[in-house]
Each structure stands twice: as C-alpha cells, then as structure tokens.
Amino acid sequence: MARRAGKAASRKARQRNVPRAPRPSEPAPVPPVGTPDAREATSLDPPRRVTAPLSAGVGSTLSSRERAEYHYVERDLRNIGILTALMAVLLFVAWLAFSALGLTG
C-alpha cells in the first residue's frame, strides 16, 4: 500500500524543529508629543465610554447603543418577577388548602 504524500516517514521526522520568526521583545516606542505619529498612536487607544444623561436611568453606565443590545434583559426580569409572584400565590393557596384539610403538623 502506498503512503500518502506529506506524511512523515518516521516519528523523528514528524517532530522536527521548524524555526519560527523571532518575536519583538519590546513594544513599539511611542513617538514624542506633537508629531503626526503621536496623533495616530492616540487614535489606537480604546474609545471612551459615553455616559448617558441622568434622565436615561440613574446609576446606568451603559450607553444607549449598549442598552439597546441588552433589550432582552428587561423581558427576562419581567418574566422572573411574574414567575416569583405566581409561586408566592401557589404557596399561599397550598398553605390555605393544608390548613383547611388539617394536614399541618
């Protein structure tokens, strides 16, 4: 049976050392202030978070775009609230039923 092309003939051949390009040990230096390269270097910084006005929601640090991405959270919190209220009502009904039937110890 013929061997497939590209398959190493021995284990040692499969583990051969392949030289890699060396990584730079130091980060690129920041150019001095006032040069055109300095303006480009500052443009590489991550964008600053835009805070919403107080009327949009007290304590919220999300921008309007970020808030729009989490629209499903409001729906989930509403569902959790409804299920919690439903469980409380069922617990009260069960307590009434057990008390009426004299099944409490």
Residue pairs with C-beta under 8 A, 6 or more apart in sequence:
3 9
8 14
8 16
30 38
30 41
31 37
31 38
31 41
32 38
49 61
49 63
50 63
51 61
51 63
52 60
52 62
52 63
52 64
52 67
56 64
56 67
57 67
60 67
62 70
98 104
